[in-house]
Amino acid sequence: MVSATLPAAIEPGHIYPLDAFKQITKLGNHAMRTARRKGLKVRYLGGRAFVHSDDFFTYLETLDKEETK
C-alpha cells in the first residue's frame, strides 16, 4: 500500500511507484494500458514498476499533438 501522504500533483523530475502514480493521476488499469500502448514509459526494477514524471509529461505532449491533427 502506498503512503497516505501523496503529493497533490505529479511533479517534474520525480520517479513514482506505479501504484502511487495511478492514485495521484486517478488513472485506472484500462487507462494505464491505453497510455502504455500510446507511448507512456513504465520502467521496472526488482519486479516493481515505476513512472518517471518527465516521461508522463512527454506522453501528455504527444496527446496534444494528436488532437491538433
Beta strands, then each sheet from edge to edge (+ up, - down):
strand 1: 15-17
strand 2: 43-45
strand 3: 48-52
sheet 1: 1+ 3- 2+
end
